[in-house]
Amino acid sequence: MKVEQISIFIENKSGRLAEVSGVLGDAGVNIRALSLADTSDFGILRLIVNDTDLAFKVLREQNFTVSKTEVIGVEVPDSPGGLSSLLQTLDKNNINVEYMYAFVERSGDNAVIIFRFDDVDAAIEVLKNNNIKIIEGKKLTSI
Amino acid sequence: MDPQTAIWNAAAECMPREQLLQLQLQRLQQTLQRVAENVSCYQGKFKETGFQPGDLKELPDLASLPFTTKEDLRLNYPYGMFAVPMRDVVRIHSSSGTTGKPTVVGYTKQDLTNWTELVARFMTAAGVTNEDIVHIAFGYGLFTGAFGLHYGSEAIGASVIPISGGNTDKQLMIMQDYRSSALVCTPSYALTIADRFEKQGIDPESLALRVGLFGAEPWSEQMRTEIEKRLGLIATDNYGLSEIMGPGVAGECLCKSGMHLAEDHFIAEIIDPDSCEVLPQGSVGELVLTSLTKQAFPMIRYRTRDITRLHYETCDCGRTFARMEKTRGRSDDMLIIKGVNVFPTQIEEVLFQIEGCEPHYQLVVERENNQDKLEVLVEVNEKIFFDEMKQQRAFVVNAEKKLQSALGLSAKVKLVEPSSITRHEGKACRVFDNRKN
């Protein structure tokens, strides 16, 4: 159900994002989805990649501060109101979203949204009970 | 000898204080006589104040003599402060001299013998014996650190590995393969070594490291605890400066209750750095040192700029010399921000109280619209990196709050990437005061 995401600490200075993608590219790691949360001083770059362990290893070797987090990929109908109804369902069930971002690729006719919940297991339970499709980690990284 | 209780020279180090004061007076009178005869800088200073060496009858009379400052040494660059002809000088060292010309110091054969003796004393006090393999990771060169510890170790009969500074991976390999048992370096480099061992997944328990003798920069008690925990050794502090001799001026015993200052070779005073008045015993202030046995480079009332305090009660180990607290910083490192006195070590202490935080930090002071601004750069590591922005922000806010309450001054905390804070020959550059420019 869950998928591993890599987070990287990045100082807010020019060229750092290019360095991260460079390190990953050289190691043959493919980035499937990404989001960047930033402040004026620093940012947190979050990535879903095709080989999490390899990405983690090469980034660490290059002295980046890295961590792994479990997130969930959810299919959302690619039509107006699709995301809204999903978020309402979560809200009704008291599931708190820490952050979310859209996946680059689509899964069939549907869009894919990556979610970070404060209580992952409770979130999975709610999504299942409401027949919302969660994408398997393996499938997600190979879309 | 039991490393716990060994004393290198008990006759000197445990001398009754009355006898010590007598010895100091006698040696001080000889030193004053020598500098008055041989050093033009002191001839000038004495003439200005109408002082003659014979005028000094008691130790407290020393307080009436002028100070010697770094500026005096600069004006007399390179050899003007030497009290012996060059044919009697057998070694030359020099301070790092980050601003302007470096300071040049010289040693006669007897000076080197005394220096070696004083280093052997504090190394013995720190638990080093002839069984130890001493790993010296100070840079060999003009800097006094490496050579001082080197000859002291050899005098004790320990095996010296003169690896010098830098190339951390090689240091690690040698430490593992040669079974280094005593580590000599700066405290910040000790943490770099610990980081590297951790990264390589090497358990410090698998090493032979037993004791660590760290010096050449101020460090806090919390940093000691951290180094001891992460390298699995007993860490002691030692103190010295090239202008006075180099390492060996003072060093901790295993009681860790202050560094025993070699009072048979130096007289220590504590002064108020602003008024220059000698402060009563037990006060915190700037350390002023007078050499009593130095032949080549005698110093009268040298202003060290180091802020500390001296304790005079006999130590549990039996040594009677004054015990010097860890230096709290330098009077010229002391920042006055919005009128508040701030030492880098205070900030280090606050950072240590924060779970997972490492002491890799730098202070940047700016003046914007006539307002002082303090920014504390802290290197991020995996223990203080959070995937969620809200937690990451909370970490920063918490650190800022702690600094505010410890310093009485608001500071902005800025997280930076690992290893982005400049390190200079193992010494971290802690302070950037951009207000002067």
Interface residues (C-beta under 8 A of the other chain):
Chain A: Q5 S7 F9 I10 E11 R16 A37 T39 D41 F42 I44 R46 N63 F64 T65 V66 S67 T69 E98 Y99 R116
Chain B: V380 N381 E382 F385 F386 D387 E388 M389 K390 Q392 R393 K414 L415 V416 E417 P418 S419 S420
